[in-house]
Amino acid sequence: MDRLDNTVRPYAWGSTTAIPQLLGVEPTGEPQAEMWMGAHPGAPSRTPRGTLVEVIETGPERELGELTVAKFGPRLPFLLKILAAGAPLSLQVHPDLAQAKEGYEDEERRGIPVDAPHRNYKDANHKPELVCALTEFDGLCGFRDPDQAAGLLDGLGVDSLKPYVDLLHAHPQDAALREVLTAVLTADRAEMARTVAEATAACTRLGGAYAPYADIAHHYPGDPGVIAAMLLNHVRLQPGEALFLGAGIPHAYLNGLAVEIMANSDNVLRCGLTPKHVDVPELLRIVRFQPSDPGVLRPEASPDGEEVYETPIDEFRLSRYVLPEGGARHDLTRPTPQILLCTAGAVRAGEHELRAGQSVFVPAGETAEVTGSGTLFRATVVA
């Protein structure tokens, strides 16, 4: 079992205080957006034996177990993060596995450098993800019913939004959402900037259900993604609640602190709220234009106290233990690799004392006994 030393990524949208407060350290004044735990080559966790990438490469079956290697290959299939949003992230979707393979192979054939700003597919993997709130956490997830979206847009009283309202009423659900998102993202940028400015003023004036969009527009003035965001469900998670985000589901995180886990991929198609590349034709190929309920996950404890967040994929399995003072010892030994992350209190995992924000990597099959009082997240795979 190895204690992990993890990299914090300073993306501009990150909170300046949330991760330092969790870790019990002084803020630097700079944004601290994500703390990565895993073997992603972009920022692998460090251990006394080397980076986690190096540790796994020296003995994949020893570290990951035969079942994991047989199913996913000689790499850790997931990336665990602490995410601290101080401003909205980009509005985005992720491809399914077949789309990712097709897109990656196409860009490889065309010789697009993997680090090119207009490249869509960094790898051939899909990127389903699960986000679990540690504080109140706001996000956008999945399309609203078109009639509800039309009502929200119409309530702004902005004349240039009337054609979108009419489109949302005039077509079957899937076609209506596709037509409006296409129109928003392909509109003349100067005209759209004026529309967004008028919509922003109305959102600020009206407040209530419009308040999240006023805040989004404050961070991204004139961005077409402000209007696109109003087509989506707004969700506010309470601590312990989670969202699963599958392929093709448009989403954005707005603010709050959370644990996030995903398949080990970096494939993102952006819809807006970003200065980065937006490939509209490819985006429209990937987005699933069906209205949906966000589907907030609330786990129930099993007899041994493990609370599992059920998802339909195998690359990761996230669960939580809320350990009471003086509680029993828990044996978390599994034939698959694990990362254990403490987010509150003090938990002892093997020989390691973990406090909030601290984590360990547990190789497959290694004894993992846990005691203490606090909250512990467990990340592993289904193999």
C-alpha positions in Angstrom: 0.0 0.0 0.0 1.5 3.3 -1.1 0.7 6.8 0.1 0.1 9.1 -2.9 1.5 12.5 -3.5 -0.9 14.1 -5.9 -0.7 17.0 -8.4 -3.1 20.0 -8.1 -4.0 21.5 -11.5 -4.3 25.3 -11.5 -7.0 25.7 -14.2 -8.5 29.2 -14.4 -12.0 28.1 -13.3 -10.7 26.6 -10.1 -11.6 27.8 -6.6 -8.8 29.6 -4.8 -9.9 28.3 -1.4 -11.8 25.0 -1.6 -8.9 22.5 -2.0 -6.6 24.4 0.5 -9.5 24.3 3.0 -10.0 20.6 2.5 -6.2 19.9 2.9 -5.9 22.3 5.9 -3.3 24.5 4.2 -3.0 28.2 3.4 -4.4 29.3 0.0 -1.8 30.5 -2.4 -4.2 33.0 -4.0 -4.1 31.1 -7.3 -6.9 28.9 -8.6 -6.7 25.2 -7.6 -9.1 23.3 -9.8 -8.4 19.5 -9.7 -6.3 17.2 -7.6 -5.5 14.1 -9.7 -5.1 10.6 -8.2 -4.1 7.8 -10.5 -1.8 6.9 -13.4 -2.8 9.4 -16.1 0.4 10.3 -17.9 -0.5 14.0 -17.7 0.0 14.1 -13.9 0.6 10.7 -12.4 0.5 10.3 -8.6 3.9 9.9 -7.0 4.7 7.1 -4.6 7.9 6.1 -2.6 8.4 3.5 -5.5 8.2 6.1 -8.3 5.2 7.5 -10.2 2.2 5.3 -10.3 2.7 4.9 -14.0 6.2 3.6 -13.4 5.0 1.3 -10.5 2.3 -0.3 -12.7 4.7 -0.7 -15.7 7.2 -2.7 -13.6 4.5 -5.3 -12.8 1.0 -4.8 -14.2 -0.4 -8.1 -13.0 1.2 -7.7 -9.5 -0.2 -4.1 -9.1 -3.5 -4.4 -11.0 -4.3 -8.1 -10.7 -4.9 -10.7 -13.4 -8.6 -9.9 -13.8 -8.0 -6.2 -14.4 -5.2 -6.7 -16.9 -7.2 -9.3 -18.8 -10.2 -7.0 -19.1 -8.6 -3.5 -19.5 -5.0 -4.1 -20.4 -1.8 -3.2 -18.3 -3.0 0.2 -17.2 -5.2 1.7 -14.4 -8.6 2.1 -16.1 -9.8 5.1 -14.0 -8.7 8.5 -12.9 -9.9 9.8 -9.5 -10.0 13.6 -8.8 -11.0 16.2 -6.2 -12.7 18.9 -8.3 -13.1 22.5 -7.0 -15.1 24.7 -9.3 -15.0 28.4 -8.5 -16.4 29.3 -12.0 -18.3 27.3 -14.6 -16.4 24.7 -16.6 -16.9 24.4 -20.4 -20.2 23.0 -21.7 -19.1 19.6 -23.1 -19.9 16.0 -24.1 -17.8 12.8 -24.3 -17.9 10.2 -27.1 -18.8 6.5 -26.6 -16.2 3.9 -27.1 -16.9 3.3 -30.8 -17.0 7.0 -31.6 -13.7 7.6 -29.7 -11.9 4.8 -31.6 -13.3 6.1 -34.9 -12.4 9.7 -34.2 -9.0 8.9 -32.9 -8.1 6.7 -35.9 -9.4 9.4 -38.3 -7.3 12.2 -36.7 -4.2 9.9 -36.6 -4.6 9.1 -40.4 -4.9 12.9 -41.1 -1.7 13.5 -39.2 -3.2 16.0 -36.7 -0.7 16.3 -33.8 -2.1 15.0 -30.5 -1.4 18.3 -28.8 -2.9 20.4 -31.6 -5.6 22.9 -30.2 -8.1 21.8 -32.9 -7.7 18.1 -32.2 -10.8 16.4 -30.6 -9.6 12.9 -29.8 -6.5 12.5 -27.6 -6.9 8.8 -27.2 -9.2 5.9 -28.4 -11.1 5.6 -25.1 -14.5 6.7 -23.9 -14.9 9.0 -20.8 -17.9 8.2 -18.7 -17.7 10.0 -15.4 -19.3 10.2 -12.0 -19.3 13.3 -9.8 -20.1 13.1 -6.0 -20.7 16.3 -4.1 -18.6 17.1 -1.0 -20.4 20.5 -0.6 -23.5 21.9 -2.3 -22.6 21.4 -6.0 -24.2 23.1 -9.0 -24.2 21.7 -12.5 -26.0 21.3 -15.8 -26.8 17.8 -17.0 -28.8 16.6 -20.0 -31.5 18.4 -22.1 -34.6 19.8 -20.7 -38.0 19.0 -22.2 -38.1 21.3 -25.3 -41.4 22.9 -24.0 -39.7 23.7 -20.7 -36.6 25.1 -22.5 -38.9 27.2 -24.7 -40.7 28.6 -21.6 -37.4 29.5 -20.0 -36.2 31.3 -23.2 -39.5 33.0 -23.8 -39.7 34.3 -20.2 -36.6 36.5 -20.9 -38.6 38.7 -23.3 -35.7 38.9 -25.8 -36.9 39.3 -29.4 -33.9 37.6 -31.0 -34.7 34.4 -29.0 -38.2 34.1 -30.4 -37.1 32.0 -33.4 -35.5 29.4 -31.0 -38.7 29.4 -29.0 -40.7 28.7 -32.1 -38.4 25.9 -33.2 -38.6 24.2 -29.8 -42.4 24.2 -30.1 -42.6 23.2 -33.8 -40.6 20.0 -34.1 -40.4 16.5 -32.4 -38.2 16.6 -29.3 -35.0 15.3 -30.8 -35.2 17.4 -33.9 -36.1 20.5 -32.0 -33.2 20.3 -29.7 -30.8 19.6 -32.6 -32.0 22.5 -34.6 -31.8 25.0 -31.8 -28.4 23.9 -30.6 -27.1 24.0 -34.2 -28.6 27.5 -34.8 -27.1 28.8 -31.5 -23.6 27.6 -32.3 -23.6 28.6 -35.9 -25.1 32.1 -35.5 -23.2 35.2 -36.5 -21.0 35.8 -33.5 -21.6 39.5 -33.3 -25.4 39.1 -33.4 -25.2 36.2 -30.9 -23.1 38.4 -28.5 -25.9 41.0 -28.6 -28.5 38.3 -27.9 -26.4 37.0 -25.0 -26.0 40.5 -23.6 -29.8 41.1 -23.6 -30.4 37.6 -22.2 -27.9 38.3 -19.4 -29.5 41.5 -18.4 -32.9 39.8 -18.3 -31.5 36.9 -16.2 -29.9 39.3 -13.8 -33.2 41.3 -13.4 -35.4 38.2 -13.1 -33.2 36.1 -10.7 -34.7 32.8 -9.4 -34.5 30.1 -12.0 -32.5 32.5 -14.2 -29.8 33.3 -11.6 -27.4 30.4 -12.6 -27.4 31.7 -16.2 -26.7 35.2 -15.1 -23.6 33.9 -13.2 -22.5 31.8 -16.2 -22.8 34.9 -18.5 -20.8 36.9 -16.0 -17.9 34.5 -16.5 -18.4 34.1 -20.3 -19.9 37.4 -21.6 -21.2 37.0 -25.2 -20.5 33.3 -25.4 -23.2 31.3 -27.3 -22.8 28.6 -24.6 -24.9 30.9 -22.3 -28.0 30.3 -24.5 -27.0 26.6 -25.1 -26.8 26.2 -21.3 -30.5 27.2 -20.9 -31.5 24.1 -22.9 -30.1 21.9 -20.1 -31.3 20.8 -16.7 -29.9 22.8 -13.8 -29.0 20.4 -10.8 -28.0 21.3 -7.3 -26.4 18.3 -5.5 -26.3 18.0 -1.7 -23.2 16.5 -0.1 -23.2 12.7 -0.8 -25.4 13.0 -3.9 -23.9 12.2 -7.3 -24.5 12.4 -11.0 -23.4 9.8 -13.7 -22.6 11.4 -17.0 -22.6 8.9 -19.9 -21.6 9.3 -23.5 -23.3 12.1 -25.5 -24.9 13.8 -22.5 -24.1 17.6 -22.5 -23.0 18.9 -19.1 -21.1 21.5 -17.2 -20.1 21.9 -13.6 -20.8 25.4 -12.2 -19.5 25.6 -8.7 -18.7 23.5 -5.6 -16.3 20.8 -4.3 -16.7 17.2 -5.4 -15.0 13.8 -5.8 -14.9 12.9 -9.5 -14.0 9.6 -11.1 -13.8 8.8 -14.8 -12.5 6.3 -17.4 -8.8 7.2 -18.1 -9.4 9.4 -21.1 -9.1 13.0 -22.2 -11.7 13.1 -25.0 -13.9 16.2 -24.8 -16.1 17.8 -27.4 -17.0 21.4 -26.3 -20.3 23.2 -26.9 -19.3 26.6 -25.4 -18.3 28.5 -22.3 -14.7 28.3 -23.4 -12.1 30.0 -25.5 -11.0 26.6 -26.8 -11.8 24.9 -30.1 -15.5 24.1 -30.7 -15.9 21.6 -33.6 -19.6 22.0 -34.3 -20.1 19.2 -36.9 -18.3 16.7 -34.8 -20.1 17.9 -31.7 -23.5 17.4 -33.4 -22.4 13.9 -34.3 -21.7 13.0 -30.7 -24.5 14.7 -28.8 -27.6 12.7 -27.9 -30.6 14.9 -28.5 -33.0 13.4 -26.0 -34.5 15.2 -23.0 -33.6 13.4 -19.8 -33.9 13.5 -16.1 -30.5 14.2 -14.5 -30.9 11.1 -12.4 -29.4 12.1 -9.0 -27.7 9.1 -7.3 -28.2 8.5 -3.6 -26.5 5.4 -2.4 -27.8 3.1 0.3 -25.4 1.4 2.8 -24.8 -2.3 2.5 -24.6 -4.4 5.8 -20.9 -3.7 6.0 -21.4 0.0 5.7 -20.2 0.4 2.1 -22.3 2.9 0.1 -22.0 2.2 -3.6 -22.7 4.6 -6.5 -24.1 2.3 -9.1 -23.1 3.0 -12.7 -23.5 1.0 -16.0 -19.8 0.8 -16.8 -16.9 -1.3 -15.5 -13.8 1.0 -15.7 -14.6 2.4 -12.3 -16.6 1.6 -9.2 -16.9 4.4 -6.6 -18.2 3.8 -3.0 -18.1 5.6 0.3 -17.7 4.7 4.0 -18.9 7.0 6.7 -17.0 5.7 9.7 -18.4 6.5 13.2 -16.2 7.2 16.2 -15.2 3.8 17.7 -16.6 1.9 14.8 -15.6 -1.6 13.7 -12.5 -2.5 11.5 -13.4 -2.9 7.8 -11.6 -5.3 5.5 -11.5 -3.7 2.1 -9.2 -6.3 0.5 -10.1 -6.9 -3.2 -8.6 -8.7 -6.2 -8.6 -5.4 -8.1 -6.5 -2.2 -7.6 -7.9 0.5 -5.3 -7.4 4.1 -4.4 -8.6 5.1 -1.0 -9.3 8.8 -0.4 -10.1 10.4 3.0 -12.3 13.5 2.7 -13.2 14.1 6.4 -11.9 13.1 9.8 -9.0 10.7 10.3 -8.9 7.2 8.9 -6.2 4.6 9.2 -5.6 2.4 6.1 -3.1 -0.3 6.8 -0.1 1.6 8.3 -1.1 5.0 6.8 -2.9 7.7 8.8 -5.1 9.6 6.3 -6.6 13.0 6.9 -8.8 15.0 4.5 -7.4 15.1 1.0 -4.9 12.3 1.6 -5.0 9.0 -0.3 -3.3 5.6 -0.8 -2.9 3.2 -3.7 -3.7 -0.4 -2.8 -2.4 -3.1 -5.2 -4.7 -5.9 -6.2 -5.1 -8.5 -3.5 -3.1 -6.5 -0.8 -4.7 -6.5 2.6 -6.5 -3.3 3.2 -7.9 -2.9 6.7 -9.5 0.4 7.6 -10.4 1.9 11.0 -11.0 5.4 12.4 -13.6 8.1 12.3 -14.3 10.0 9.1 -15.3 9.7 5.4 -13.4 7.4 3.1 -14.0 7.1 -0.7 -13.0 3.8 -2.4 -12.2 3.7 -6.1 -11.7 0.4 -7.9 -12.9 -1.4 -11.0 -15.5 -4.1 -11.9 -13.5 -7.0 -13.2 
